[in-house]
Amino acid sequence: MIGRIAGIILHRARDHVLIDVRGVGYVVHVSDRTAAGLPPVGQAVALYTDLMVREDLLQLFGFPSMLEKEWHRLLTGVQGVGAKVSLAILGTLGPEGLGRAIALGDWASVRKANGVGPKLAQRVVLELKDKAPSIMALGATLSVDMGVPLVETDAVIDTADVPAARPAAPSDAMLAARATSDALSALSNLGYAASEAAQAVAEAQAREPTAQTPALIRAALRLLAPKE
């Protein structure tokens, strides 16, 4: 199983990228969203990958984070959702948006993806509703930025002259994933069921996408409070 590809981009297209890994070129299929975020040709890139094996076909699908790869695994487990449809959904919503849509039962958002009809969108939401909270709770650990990979060459490099790599600043998606994970953990500790906690956090985050953990917890608790 090929779980990760790191190398130099030789060619970029709307739905795939060609990556050179020590002289071997790998075609990796990606979503529109992932393709838009890739560096230009000639620069280093790393993607988590999922290998699809058929009798007459081998295809690699690439993802910028383990979180997105995990959503891809769940999506392709739904009847009628193939790899390309999964990429279309992830390209339209992103992993965080998909989690919120499923937690809120918002099949109309899933329906916006190319190739997804209303019945399939409803099936995705229905079948993944109970699985979404666990993936959302793991979002902080699955969305770690891999940073720029070190691509080995034949040249001899004096490591003493190479400055230490600085950790990349957390992206907005990473910060949102961490806030979601922490909020779900806090609500779980307070005794709320995973599904109702996920729905409240998703609704709170949809209203205020940049909310940090304390604000997100407070907003979710207000949504969970008994209505008079």
Z-matrix of the N, CA and C atoms (Angstrom, degrees):
N
C 1 1.472
C 2 1.523 1 109.63
N 3 1.310 2 116.79 1 130.09
C 4 1.459 3 122.18 2 175.76
C 5 1.524 4 107.60 3 -94.00
N 6 1.320 5 116.81 4 110.09
C 7 1.460 6 121.04 5 -174.93
C 8 1.510 7 114.64 6 -100.88
N 9 1.346 8 116.27 7 -12.93
C 10 1.468 9 118.94 8 -178.12
C 11 1.527 10 108.55 9 -159.20
N 12 1.330 11 115.36 10 140.97
C 13 1.466 12 122.36 11 177.56
C 14 1.530 13 107.97 12 -123.69
N 15 1.334 14 116.93 13 130.59
C 16 1.461 15 121.34 14 176.47
C 17 1.519 16 108.37 15 -135.86
N 18 1.316 17 116.60 16 126.13
C 19 1.457 18 120.12 17 -179.29
C 20 1.508 19 111.72 18 -177.29
N 21 1.331 20 116.03 19 -155.17
C 22 1.454 21 122.97 20 -177.62
C 23 1.526 22 110.13 21 -106.84
N 24 1.318 23 116.04 22 134.54
C 25 1.460 24 120.50 23 179.17
C 26 1.532 25 109.90 24 -73.67
N 27 1.333 26 115.32 25 122.68
C 28 1.458 27 121.17 26 176.98
C 29 1.529 28 111.98 27 -97.75
N 30 1.331 29 115.61 28 -30.64
C 31 1.461 30 120.49 29 -177.05
C 32 1.517 31 109.05 30 -155.63
N 33 1.328 32 115.27 31 140.68
C 34 1.457 33 121.54 32 177.10
C 35 1.510 34 110.05 33 -122.34
N 36 1.326 35 116.41 34 138.91
C 37 1.460 36 122.24 35 174.49
C 38 1.526 37 108.16 36 -134.84
N 39 1.317 38 116.00 37 177.78
C 40 1.468 39 119.36 38 -176.93
C 41 1.521 40 112.19 39 -65.60
N 42 1.347 41 116.57 40 -33.92
C 43 1.463 42 119.08 41 -174.21
C 44 1.529 43 113.82 42 -122.55
N 45 1.328 44 118.38 43 6.05
C 46 1.460 45 119.14 44 177.40
C 47 1.531 46 110.31 45 -158.94
N 48 1.309 47 114.73 46 166.26
C 49 1.454 48 121.23 47 179.34
C 50 1.527 49 108.04 48 -140.08
N 51 1.332 50 116.40 49 143.32
C 52 1.459 51 121.70 50 176.91
C 53 1.529 52 107.95 51 -103.67
N 54 1.340 53 116.07 52 119.59
C 55 1.464 54 121.70 53 -175.53
C 56 1.521 55 109.90 54 -115.90
N 57 1.314 56 115.74 55 126.71
C 58 1.467 57 121.36 56 177.46
C 59 1.520 58 109.43 57 -87.94
N 60 1.329 59 115.81 58 121.22
C 61 1.458 60 121.89 59 176.72
C 62 1.526 61 107.61 60 -120.54
N 63 1.336 62 115.87 61 98.46
C 64 1.467 63 122.06 62 180.00
C 65 1.524 64 112.42 63 53.22
N 66 1.312 65 115.38 64 44.93
C 67 1.457 66 119.89 65 175.92
C 68 1.506 67 115.73 66 91.41
N 69 1.326 68 117.59 67 -6.58
C 70 1.466 69 121.58 68 177.70
C 71 1.526 70 108.47 69 -107.75
N 72 1.333 71 116.48 70 127.01
C 73 1.453 72 120.44 71 -179.47
C 74 1.521 73 111.98 72 -94.26
N 75 1.319 74 116.34 73 125.83
C 76 1.469 75 122.06 74 179.29
C 77 1.529 76 109.17 75 -110.36
N 78 1.334 77 116.29 76 127.03
C 79 1.457 78 121.14 77 173.67
C 80 1.527 79 107.79 78 -87.84
N 81 1.316 80 115.97 79 119.08
C 82 1.461 81 121.17 80 -177.71
C 83 1.527 82 108.47 81 -118.52
N 84 1.319 83 116.99 82 120.55
C 85 1.461 84 122.03 83 178.97
C 86 1.530 85 109.63 84 -81.48
N 87 1.325 86 115.78 85 135.10
C 88 1.462 87 120.90 86 -176.40
C 89 1.526 88 109.83 87 -136.02
N 90 1.325 89 116.08 88 165.54
C 91 1.462 90 121.08 89 176.01
C 92 1.524 91 109.76 90 -77.98
N 93 1.327 92 116.10 91 165.24
C 94 1.465 93 120.70 92 176.74
C 95 1.520 94 110.84 93 -57.92
N 96 1.318 95 116.05 94 -40.48
C 97 1.459 96 120.96 95 -178.19
C 98 1.524 97 110.59 96 -64.92
N 99 1.327 98 116.96 97 -44.12
C 100 1.462 99 120.52 98 179.20
C 101 1.522 100 110.81 99 -66.08
N 102 1.341 101 116.47 100 -42.86
C 103 1.458 102 120.51 101 -179.78
C 104 1.522 103 111.33 102 -59.28
N 105 1.334 104 116.04 103 -40.31
C 106 1.463 105 120.12 104 -178.91
C 107 1.524 106 112.35 105 -65.77
N 108 1.329 107 116.63 106 -26.22
C 109 1.456 108 120.35 107 -177.47
C 110 1.517 109 114.70 108 -93.45
N 111 1.323 110 118.02 109 -0.03
C 112 1.456 111 120.95 110 -178.81
C 113 1.528 112 111.32 111 -76.39
N 114 1.336 113 117.07 112 150.95
C 115 1.468 114 120.19 113 176.59
C 116 1.526 115 110.58 114 -70.57
N 117 1.325 116 118.10 115 167.77
C 118 1.468 117 120.96 116 -178.72
C 119 1.523 118 112.75 117 -70.42
N 120 1.312 119 115.93 118 167.79
C 121 1.467 120 122.86 119 177.72
C 122 1.532 121 109.38 120 -56.87
N 123 1.338 122 114.69 121 137.32
C 124 1.452 123 120.04 122 179.49
C 125 1.510 124 114.29 123 97.90
N 126 1.322 125 116.96 124 -11.31
C 127 1.462 126 120.51 125 179.76
C 128 1.533 127 111.23 126 -102.71
N 129 1.320 128 114.75 127 162.14
C 130 1.461 129 121.08 128 -178.00
C 131 1.522 130 111.12 129 -78.13
N 132 1.328 131 115.34 130 149.12
C 133 1.457 132 120.97 131 178.83
C 134 1.523 133 108.56 132 -150.61
N 135 1.320 134 116.24 133 154.74
C 136 1.464 135 121.84 134 174.57
C 137 1.519 136 108.49 135 -137.67
N 138 1.318 137 116.52 136 134.85
C 139 1.456 138 122.12 137 179.14
C 140 1.519 139 109.65 138 -135.63
N 141 1.324 140 116.36 139 139.60
C 142 1.454 141 120.27 140 168.48
C 143 1.521 142 106.82 141 -74.52
N 144 1.304 143 117.47 142 144.43
C 145 1.461 144 119.60 143 -173.40
C 146 1.523 145 112.86 144 -131.46
N 147 1.321 146 113.41 145 155.86
C 148 1.458 147 121.93 146 173.87
C 149 1.531 148 106.52 147 -127.10
N 150 1.318 149 116.38 148 127.27
C 151 1.464 150 121.25 149 -177.32
C 152 1.519 151 110.04 150 -98.62
N 153 1.334 152 116.06 151 120.29
C 154 1.464 153 121.19 152 175.89
C 155 1.525 154 108.33 153 -97.59
N 156 1.323 155 115.81 154 125.89
C 157 1.458 156 121.50 155 -176.39
C 158 1.527 157 109.43 156 -116.74
N 159 1.334 158 114.69 157 123.66
C 160 1.463 159 121.18 158 173.06
C 161 1.521 160 108.26 159 -127.59
N 162 1.307 161 115.93 160 172.71
C 163 1.462 162 120.20 161 -178.55
C 164 1.525 163 111.92 162 -58.90
N 165 1.332 164 116.24 163 -38.90
C 166 1.462 165 119.93 164 -175.72
C 167 1.523 166 113.39 165 -118.20
N 168 1.339 167 117.07 166 16.49
C 169 1.454 168 118.85 167 -173.39
C 170 1.524 169 112.39 168 -156.19
N 171 1.330 170 116.25 169 137.00
C 172 1.462 171 123.59 170 170.45
C 173 1.517 172 107.06 171 -124.53
N 174 1.334 173 117.36 172 124.54
C 175 1.454 174 120.64 173 -179.96
C 176 1.521 175 110.33 174 -134.21
N 177 1.332 176 115.17 175 138.75
C 178 1.458 177 121.64 176 176.11
C 179 1.526 178 108.93 177 -104.47
N 180 1.322 179 115.78 178 135.33
C 181 1.460 180 121.63 179 176.41
C 182 1.529 181 107.48 180 -119.12
N 183 1.337 182 115.47 181 132.46
C 184 1.457 183 119.84 182 -172.90
C 185 1.514 184 114.27 183 -112.02
N 186 1.340 185 115.30 184 148.88
C 187 1.460 186 122.00 185 -177.04
C 188 1.527 187 109.48 186 -141.28
N 189 1.325 188 117.44 187 141.94
C 190 1.468 189 120.27 188 -178.77
C 191 1.524 190 114.22 189 -75.11
N 192 1.325 191 117.86 190 -13.89
C 193 1.467 192 120.84 191 179.99
C 194 1.520 193 110.08 192 -146.98
N 195 1.337 194 115.34 193 158.80
C 196 1.460 195 120.59 194 175.79
C 197 1.524 196 110.85 195 -66.20
N 198 1.338 197 116.53 196 -28.20
C 199 1.459 198 120.27 197 178.35
C 200 1.520 199 110.60 198 -61.91
N 201 1.329 200 116.62 199 -46.58
C 202 1.460 201 120.06 200 179.41
C 203 1.529 202 110.87 201 -67.07
N 204 1.319 203 116.69 202 -37.23
C 205 1.467 204 120.15 203 178.07
C 206 1.530 205 110.47 204 -63.72
N 207 1.327 206 117.34 205 -38.70
C 208 1.466 207 120.51 206 179.24
C 209 1.523 208 111.17 207 -67.04
N 210 1.340 209 116.56 208 -39.40
C 211 1.467 210 118.99 209 176.00
C 212 1.518 211 110.44 210 -63.57
N 213 1.336 212 117.04 211 -37.98
C 214 1.462 213 120.99 212 177.38
C 215 1.525 214 110.36 213 -60.87
N 216 1.319 215 116.28 214 -41.97
C 217 1.467 216 120.30 215 179.30
C 218 1.533 217 110.63 216 -61.36
N 219 1.332 218 116.58 217 -42.78
C 220 1.464 219 119.94 218 179.94
C 221 1.521 220 111.28 219 -69.14
N 222 1.312 221 116.47 220 -42.21
C 223 1.464 222 119.98 221 -178.46
C 224 1.526 223 111.39 222 -61.81
N 225 1.321 224 116.77 223 -44.87
C 226 1.468 225 119.32 224 -177.65
C 227 1.523 226 112.02 225 -72.02
N 228 1.312 227 117.60 226 -7.40
C 229 1.460 228 121.10 227 173.83
C 230 1.516 229 112.64 228 -84.65
N 231 1.333 230 116.39 229 -8.92
C 232 1.465 231 121.36 230 178.09
C 233 1.523 232 108.62 231 -86.40
N 234 1.322 233 116.26 232 131.72
C 235 1.465 234 120.49 233 -179.57
C 236 1.519 235 110.68 234 -57.25
N 237 1.319 236 115.89 235 128.98
C 238 1.459 237 120.65 236 179.17
C 239 1.509 238 114.59 237 94.60
N 240 1.332 239 117.18 238 -7.19
C 241 1.461 240 121.19 239 179.56
C 242 1.526 241 109.16 240 -106.00
N 243 1.326 242 116.06 241 105.65
C 244 1.448 243 120.71 242 174.81
C 245 1.519 244 110.82 243 -90.55
N 246 1.316 245 116.36 244 -177.58
C 247 1.459 246 120.44 245 -176.88
C 248 1.528 247 111.75 246 -61.75
N 249 1.321 248 117.45 247 -41.90
C 250 1.461 249 120.03 248 -177.87
C 251 1.525 250 112.03 249 -68.67
N 252 1.325 251 117.16 250 -37.63
C 253 1.465 252 119.87 251 176.43
C 254 1.519 253 110.21 252 -66.61
N 255 1.335 254 116.40 253 -39.23
C 256 1.459 255 120.56 254 177.03
C 257 1.526 256 110.75 255 -59.44
N 258 1.334 257 116.97 256 -45.11
C 259 1.466 258 120.81 257 178.21
C 260 1.524 259 111.08 258 -63.37
N 261 1.327 260 116.74 259 -35.79
C 262 1.461 261 120.20 260 178.37
C 263 1.528 262 110.73 261 -64.54
N 264 1.332 263 116.78 262 -42.18
C 265 1.462 264 121.09 263 179.43
C 266 1.527 265 110.23 264 -66.18
N 267 1.326 266 116.44 265 -46.76
C 268 1.465 267 120.07 266 -179.92
C 269 1.526 268 111.37 267 -66.40
N 270 1.334 269 116.29 268 -34.69
C 271 1.451 270 119.47 269 177.63
C 272 1.517 271 112.50 270 -67.71
N 273 1.316 272 116.61 271 -30.68
C 274 1.460 273 121.40 272 -179.75
C 275 1.524 274 112.07 273 -80.34
N 276 1.334 275 116.70 274 -43.64
C 277 1.466 276 120.72 275 -172.75
C 278 1.524 277 114.23 276 -105.83
N 279 1.331 278 117.74 277 -27.75
C 280 1.454 279 119.63 278 -170.94
C 281 1.518 280 109.24 279 75.93
N 282 1.335 281 118.78 280 161.86
C 283 1.468 282 120.28 281 -178.04
C 284 1.525 283 113.83 282 -62.47
N 285 1.336 284 116.85 283 -39.72
C 286 1.467 285 119.37 284 -179.64
C 287 1.528 286 110.94 285 -68.34
N 288 1.329 287 116.13 286 -43.43
C 289 1.459 288 119.83 287 179.25
C 290 1.514 289 112.38 288 -65.53
N 291 1.315 290 116.65 289 -35.64
C 292 1.465 291 120.65 290 177.86
C 293 1.517 292 110.28 291 -66.02
N 294 1.324 293 116.48 292 -43.84
C 295 1.463 294 120.02 293 178.52
C 296 1.517 295 111.55 294 -59.50
N 297 1.339 296 116.83 295 -43.73
C 298 1.463 297 120.05 296 179.17
C 299 1.522 298 111.01 297 -64.93
N 300 1.329 299 116.91 298 -42.30
C 301 1.463 300 120.09 299 -178.41
C 302 1.521 301 111.03 300 -61.89
N 303 1.318 302 116.71 301 -43.23
C 304 1.468 303 120.16 302 -179.37
C 305 1.522 304 110.66 303 -68.36
N 306 1.340 305 116.85 304 -43.39
C 307 1.467 306 120.13 305 -179.34
C 308 1.527 307 111.34 306 -62.67
N 309 1.329 308 116.59 307 -33.47
C 310 1.462 309 120.67 308 -178.46
C 311 1.525 310 112.93 309 -90.97
N 312 1.350 311 116.63 310 -2.81
C 313 1.458 312 119.55 311 -177.68
C 314 1.514 313 112.11 312 69.67
N 315 1.314 314 116.50 313 25.74
C 316 1.465 315 122.27 314 -175.34
C 317 1.530 316 110.45 315 -88.04
N 318 1.325 317 116.62 316 75.07
C 319 1.455 318 120.04 317 -177.85
C 320 1.529 319 112.13 318 -69.97
N 321 1.344 320 116.86 319 -20.59
C 322 1.460 321 120.09 320 179.06
C 323 1.527 322 111.30 321 -63.71
N 324 1.331 323 117.36 322 -33.72
C 325 1.467 324 120.39 323 177.41
C 326 1.524 325 110.54 324 -68.97
N 327 1.328 326 116.48 325 -39.80
C 328 1.467 327 120.64 326 177.29
C 329 1.519 328 109.94 327 -64.99
N 330 1.306 329 116.13 328 -33.64
C 331 1.469 330 122.76 329 -178.94
C 332 1.529 331 111.69 330 -63.21
N 333 1.320 332 118.10 331 -21.91
C 334 1.467 333 121.43 332 -177.41
C 335 1.530 334 112.74 333 -69.80
N 336 1.325 335 116.78 334 -17.80
C 337 1.464 336 119.87 335 -179.68
C 338 1.522 337 110.42 336 -70.23
N 339 1.310 338 116.60 337 143.15
C 340 1.458 339 122.14 338 -179.96
C 341 1.533 340 110.91 339 -62.43
N 342 1.327 341 116.93 340 130.32
C 343 1.451 342 121.65 341 178.34
C 344 1.514 343 114.53 342 87.58
N 345 1.328 344 117.06 343 5.49
C 346 1.471 345 120.74 344 -178.85
C 347 1.524 346 109.49 345 -111.29
N 348 1.315 347 115.95 346 116.17
C 349 1.457 348 121.02 347 176.86
C 350 1.516 349 111.11 348 -88.84
N 351 1.330 350 117.79 349 172.74
C 352 1.460 351 120.94 350 -178.05
C 353 1.525 352 114.46 351 -60.63
N 354 1.335 353 117.31 352 -40.50
C 355 1.461 354 119.74 353 -179.92
C 356 1.525 355 111.39 354 -65.44
N 357 1.333 356 116.78 355 -41.49
C 358 1.462 357 120.22 356 179.56
C 359 1.523 358 110.68 357 -68.27
N 360 1.317 359 116.57 358 -39.22
C 361 1.462 360 120.01 359 178.60
C 362 1.535 361 110.77 360 -62.03
N 363 1.317 362 116.30 361 -42.55
C 364 1.464 363 120.48 362 178.37
C 365 1.527 364 110.53 363 -65.13
N 366 1.328 365 116.92 364 -38.32
C 367 1.459 366 120.38 365 179.34
C 368 1.528 367 111.16 366 -64.74
N 369 1.325 368 116.46 367 -41.32
C 370 1.465 369 120.51 368 178.69
C 371 1.521 370 110.41 369 -59.47
N 372 1.321 371 116.64 370 -48.49
C 373 1.463 372 121.33 371 -178.57
C 374 1.524 373 110.98 372 -64.01
N 375 1.324 374 116.29 373 -43.24
C 376 1.465 375 120.53 374 -177.40
C 377 1.525 376 111.87 375 -66.75
N 378 1.340 377 116.59 376 -45.86
C 379 1.460 378 119.82 377 -175.39
C 380 1.530 379 112.90 378 -74.33
N 381 1.331 380 117.78 379 -26.68
C 382 1.468 381 119.96 380 -176.52
C 383 1.528 382 113.49 381 -102.13
N 384 1.335 383 116.71 382 0.45
C 385 1.463 384 119.73 383 -176.89
C 386 1.518 385 112.47 384 -58.10
N 387 1.329 386 117.34 385 -41.87
C 388 1.463 387 120.32 386 -178.34
C 389 1.524 388 112.58 387 -80.02
N 390 1.336 389 117.15 388 -17.23
C 391 1.466 390 120.64 389 -178.97
C 392 1.526 391 112.42 390 -93.42
N 393 1.322 392 116.48 391 -21.60
C 394 1.459 393 120.62 392 -176.12
C 395 1.526 394 113.75 393 -60.26
N 396 1.359 395 119.60 394 -43.71
C 397 1.466 396 118.50 395 -177.03
C 398 1.521 397 114.30 396 -56.94
N 399 1.332 398 118.06 397 -39.33
C 400 1.461 399 119.94 398 -178.41
C 401 1.522 400 111.51 399 -67.29
N 402 1.343 401 117.23 400 -37.49
C 403 1.460 402 120.47 401 178.13
C 404 1.522 403 110.12 402 -70.46
N 405 1.315 404 117.11 403 -40.45
C 406 1.462 405 120.74 404 177.80
C 407 1.530 406 110.72 405 -63.34
N 408 1.329 407 116.30 406 -36.61
C 409 1.468 408 120.23 407 -179.87
C 410 1.522 409 111.84 408 -69.37
N 411 1.326 410 116.75 409 -27.76
C 412 1.467 411 121.37 410 179.61
C 413 1.520 412 112.28 411 -91.56
N 414 1.326 413 116.51 412 1.14
C 415 1.454 414 120.19 413 -174.31
C 416 1.508 415 114.42 414 -54.62
N 417 1.322 416 117.88 415 -37.23
C 418 1.465 417 120.72 416 -177.43
C 419 1.517 418 111.87 417 -65.37
N 420 1.332 419 117.13 418 -37.05
C 421 1.466 420 119.98 419 -178.44
C 422 1.517 421 111.93 420 -84.69
N 423 1.343 422 117.42 421 -22.77
C 424 1.463 423 120.49 422 -177.61
C 425 1.521 424 113.08 423 -93.17
N 426 1.341 425 117.93 424 -6.31
C 427 1.462 426 120.07 425 -177.22
C 428 1.522 427 112.28 426 -109.48
N 429 1.332 428 117.13 427 22.15
C 430 1.455 429 120.92 428 179.64
C 431 1.528 430 109.87 429 -64.06
N 432 1.337 431 115.22 430 132.32
C 433 1.458 432 120.26 431 179.95
C 434 1.518 433 109.51 432 -72.98
N 435 1.343 434 116.53 433 128.23
C 436 1.461 435 120.75 434 -179.85
C 437 1.515 436 112.40 435 -75.16
N 438 1.336 437 117.40 436 -18.76
C 439 1.449 438 120.33 437 -176.62
C 440 1.524 439 111.40 438 73.80
N 441 1.322 440 115.70 439 -174.43
C 442 1.463 441 120.76 440 179.77
C 443 1.517 442 109.18 441 -82.85
N 444 1.329 443 118.89 442 124.87
C 445 1.460 444 120.75 443 -177.76
C 446 1.518 445 112.24 444 -72.05
N 447 1.320 446 115.56 445 150.27
C 448 1.455 447 121.01 446 173.36
C 449 1.516 448 107.56 447 -87.89
N 450 1.319 449 116.24 448 115.09
C 451 1.458 450 121.51 449 -178.20
C 452 1.521 451 108.15 450 -96.21
N 453 1.330 452 116.04 451 119.20
C 454 1.451 453 120.35 452 -177.31
C 455 1.522 454 111.25 453 -73.70
N 456 1.332 455 116.01 454 144.42
C 457 1.458 456 121.93 455 175.51
C 458 1.513 457 107.68 456 -129.45
N 459 1.346 458 115.05 457 -179.94
C 460 1.463 459 119.60 458 178.80
C 461 1.519 460 112.30 459 -80.86
N 462 1.326 461 116.69 460 -10.23
C 463 1.452 462 119.53 461 -178.02
C 464 1.518 463 110.91 462 -72.92
N 465 1.335 464 115.52 463 148.43
C 466 1.454 465 121.07 464 177.57
C 467 1.516 466 108.38 465 -89.32
N 468 1.292 467 116.50 466 123.08
C 469 1.460 468 121.44 467 -176.46
C 470 1.516 469 109.38 468 -115.01
N 471 1.317 470 115.78 469 130.22
C 472 1.454 471 121.19 470 176.44
C 473 1.515 472 107.91 471 -80.60
N 474 1.317 473 116.67 472 107.31
C 475 1.459 474 120.47 473 -175.01
C 476 1.520 475 112.13 474 -64.50
N 477 1.337 476 116.63 475 -19.38
C 478 1.464 477 119.12 476 179.71
C 479 1.526 478 110.44 477 -68.62
N 480 1.342 479 116.20 478 -24.46
C 481 1.463 480 119.98 479 -178.83
C 482 1.516 481 112.84 480 -92.36
N 483 1.334 482 116.46 481 -4.17
C 484 1.464 483 120.26 482 -178.35
C 485 1.526 484 109.84 483 -92.48
N 486 1.332 485 117.98 484 119.02
C 487 1.463 486 119.63 485 -179.60
C 488 1.519 487 111.51 486 -66.11
N 489 1.323 488 115.53 487 149.89
C 490 1.465 489 120.30 488 179.58
C 491 1.517 490 109.59 489 -64.61
N 492 1.334 491 115.83 490 138.20
C 493 1.464 492 120.66 491 -179.53
C 494 1.521 493 110.40 492 -70.49
N 495 1.311 494 115.30 493 137.26
C 496 1.455 495 120.10 494 177.91
C 497 1.522 496 109.33 495 -91.66
N 498 1.316 497 116.82 496 136.92
C 499 1.463 498 118.17 497 178.78
C 500 1.520 499 110.60 498 -63.69
N 501 1.324 500 115.35 499 140.24
C 502 1.461 501 119.66 500 -179.52
C 503 1.517 502 110.36 501 -68.99
N 504 1.337 503 115.68 502 145.11
C 505 1.456 504 120.14 503 177.34
C 506 1.522 505 109.03 504 -67.01
N 507 1.330 506 117.12 505 141.13
C 508 1.463 507 119.34 506 -179.41
C 509 1.524 508 111.24 507 -60.08
N 510 1.316 509 116.46 508 136.06
C 511 1.460 510 120.73 509 177.77
C 512 1.522 511 109.28 510 -78.29
N 513 1.344 512 116.41 511 167.73
C 514 1.461 513 120.28 512 177.86
C 515 1.526 514 110.95 513 -60.28
N 516 1.344 515 115.88 514 -37.45
C 517 1.464 516 119.73 515 179.62
C 518 1.528 517 110.69 516 -65.08
N 519 1.339 518 116.62 517 -40.45
C 520 1.458 519 120.28 518 178.61
C 521 1.518 520 111.33 519 -64.79
N 522 1.335 521 116.57 520 -42.66
C 523 1.464 522 120.65 521 179.59
C 524 1.530 523 110.54 522 -63.88
N 525 1.336 524 116.17 523 -40.92
C 526 1.464 525 120.09 524 178.58
C 527 1.520 526 110.69 525 -65.25
N 528 1.337 527 116.74 526 -39.86
C 529 1.463 528 120.62 527 179.72
C 530 1.525 529 110.93 528 -64.87
N 531 1.325 530 116.27 529 -40.14
C 532 1.465 531 119.86 530 178.79
C 533 1.522 532 111.09 531 -65.65
N 534 1.340 533 116.00 532 -43.58
C 535 1.458 534 119.64 533 179.54
C 536 1.524 535 110.67 534 -62.34
N 537 1.323 536 116.90 535 -42.13
C 538 1.468 537 121.20 536 178.07
C 539 1.520 538 111.09 537 -61.68
N 540 1.327 539 116.17 538 -46.93
C 541 1.460 540 121.40 539 -179.09
C 542 1.526 541 111.26 540 -60.83
N 543 1.332 542 116.33 541 -46.56
C 544 1.465 543 120.45 542 -178.63
C 545 1.526 544 111.17 543 -66.32
N 546 1.332 545 116.51 544 -39.18
C 547 1.465 546 119.77 545 179.99
C 548 1.525 547 110.98 546 -66.63
N 549 1.318 548 117.27 547 -42.11
C 550 1.467 549 120.64 548 178.23
C 551 1.515 550 111.20 549 -63.80
N 552 1.335 551 116.56 550 -39.16
C 553 1.456 552 120.12 551 177.85
C 554 1.519 553 111.01 552 -63.45
N 555 1.329 554 116.36 553 -42.71
C 556 1.468 555 120.22 554 -179.95
C 557 1.523 556 111.28 555 -64.59
N 558 1.315 557 117.40 556 -43.20
C 559 1.462 558 120.39 557 -179.84
C 560 1.527 559 111.40 558 -68.12
N 561 1.314 560 116.32 559 -34.79
C 562 1.466 561 119.80 560 176.11
C 563 1.519 562 110.52 561 -63.70
N 564 1.342 563 116.54 562 -40.92
C 565 1.468 564 120.65 563 178.57
C 566 1.524 565 111.78 564 -65.91
N 567 1.329 566 115.74 565 -24.55
C 568 1.464 567 119.94 566 177.91
C 569 1.521 568 112.31 567 -84.35
N 570 1.324 569 116.99 568 -2.46
C 571 1.452 570 121.16 569 174.63
C 572 1.508 571 116.08 570 99.28
N 573 1.324 572 117.73 571 6.89
C 574 1.469 573 119.54 572 179.12
C 575 1.525 574 110.46 573 -79.50
N 576 1.326 575 115.80 574 144.60
C 577 1.458 576 120.87 575 177.83
C 578 1.527 577 109.66 576 -67.44
N 579 1.317 578 115.36 577 151.81
C 580 1.464 579 120.14 578 -175.42
C 581 1.518 580 112.38 579 -59.13
N 582 1.326 581 117.25 580 -42.27
C 583 1.466 582 120.56 581 -176.56
C 584 1.524 583 111.90 582 -67.54
N 585 1.347 584 117.83 583 -43.34
C 586 1.460 585 119.19 584 -179.27
C 587 1.522 586 111.10 585 -71.96
N 588 1.327 587 117.13 586 -33.49
C 589 1.460 588 120.40 587 176.55
C 590 1.525 589 110.44 588 -65.82
N 591 1.320 590 116.42 589 -43.48
C 592 1.466 591 120.67 590 179.95
C 593 1.521 592 110.98 591 -63.17
N 594 1.315 593 116.63 592 -40.74
C 595 1.461 594 120.10 593 -180.00
C 596 1.529 595 110.94 594 -64.95
N 597 1.344 596 116.71 595 -43.05
C 598 1.464 597 120.30 596 -179.56
C 599 1.528 598 111.34 597 -66.36
N 600 1.324 599 116.94 598 -43.28
C 601 1.467 600 120.57 599 179.47
C 602 1.520 601 110.36 600 -65.44
N 603 1.326 602 117.25 601 -41.80
C 604 1.458 603 120.88 602 179.49
C 605 1.520 604 111.26 603 -62.28
N 606 1.334 605 116.55 604 -42.25
C 607 1.459 606 120.14 605 179.84
C 608 1.522 607 110.83 606 -67.29
N 609 1.338 608 116.68 607 -41.33
C 610 1.460 609 120.85 608 179.09
C 611 1.521 610 110.88 609 -64.45
N 612 1.328 611 116.54 610 -40.99
C 613 1.461 612 120.19 611 -178.73
C 614 1.528 613 111.29 612 -72.96
N 615 1.319 614 117.23 613 -30.39
C 616 1.462 615 119.92 614 176.02
C 617 1.528 616 110.59 615 -65.18
N 618 1.331 617 116.34 616 -34.80
C 619 1.461 618 120.78 617 179.27
C 620 1.530 619 111.32 618 -75.35
N 621 1.333 620 116.24 619 -36.38
C 622 1.472 621 120.70 620 -178.91
C 623 1.530 622 108.87 621 -137.82
N 624 1.338 623 118.05 622 84.26
C 625 1.468 624 122.45 623 -173.77
C 626 1.525 625 114.42 624 -59.27
N 627 1.329 626 117.95 625 -28.30
C 628 1.466 627 120.43 626 -176.31
C 629 1.522 628 113.35 627 -95.33
N 630 1.320 629 117.55 628 9.14
C 631 1.461 630 120.71 629 -177.85
C 632 1.532 631 110.99 630 -61.92
N 633 1.329 632 115.99 631 134.12
C 634 1.450 633 121.14 632 175.69
C 635 1.531 634 109.40 633 -81.17
N 636 1.319 635 115.82 634 171.95
C 637 1.473 636 120.55 635 -171.80
C 638 1.530 637 114.02 636 -52.93
N 639 1.346 638 119.86 637 -52.21
C 640 1.481 639 118.62 638 -178.44
C 641 1.521 640 112.94 639 -57.94
N 642 1.337 641 116.62 640 -45.01
C 643 1.463 642 119.85 641 -179.85
C 644 1.522 643 111.33 642 -66.26
N 645 1.321 644 116.16 643 -36.26
C 646 1.462 645 120.53 644 -179.93
C 647 1.524 646 110.65 645 -67.05
N 648 1.316 647 117.10 646 -40.34
C 649 1.469 648 121.14 647 178.19
C 650 1.521 649 110.30 648 -64.38
N 651 1.327 650 116.80 649 -45.27
C 652 1.471 651 120.36 650 -179.63
C 653 1.530 652 110.45 651 -61.87
N 654 1.319 653 116.52 652 -43.79
C 655 1.463 654 119.82 653 -179.59
C 656 1.527 655 111.13 654 -64.61
N 657 1.334 656 116.64 655 -40.88
C 658 1.464 657 120.34 656 179.07
C 659 1.528 658 110.93 657 -65.91
N 660 1.319 659 116.96 658 -39.39
C 661 1.470 660 120.36 659 179.07
C 662 1.523 661 111.20 660 -64.31
N 663 1.329 662 116.70 661 -36.97
C 664 1.475 663 119.11 662 177.16
C 665 1.529 664 110.52 663 -63.63
N 666 1.330 665 115.76 664 -37.87
C 667 1.474 666 119.85 665 179.20
C 668 1.529 667 111.30 666 -70.21
N 669 1.330 668 116.00 667 -30.34
C 670 1.466 669 120.59 668 -178.22
C 671 1.530 670 112.56 669 -86.01
N 672 1.336 671 116.69 670 -12.94
C 673 1.469 672 119.77 671 -177.99
C 674 1.531 673 110.26 672 -64.28
N 675 1.335 674 116.64 673 142.53
C 676 1.476 675 120.01 674 179.42
C 677 1.517 676 110.99 675 -57.57
N 678 1.305 677 115.83 676 135.01
C 679 1.459 678 121.03 677 178.69
C 680 1.517 679 109.12 678 -83.97
N 681 1.320 680 114.74 679 132.50
C 682 1.473 681 119.06 680 179.80
C 683 1.525 682 111.17 681 -79.68
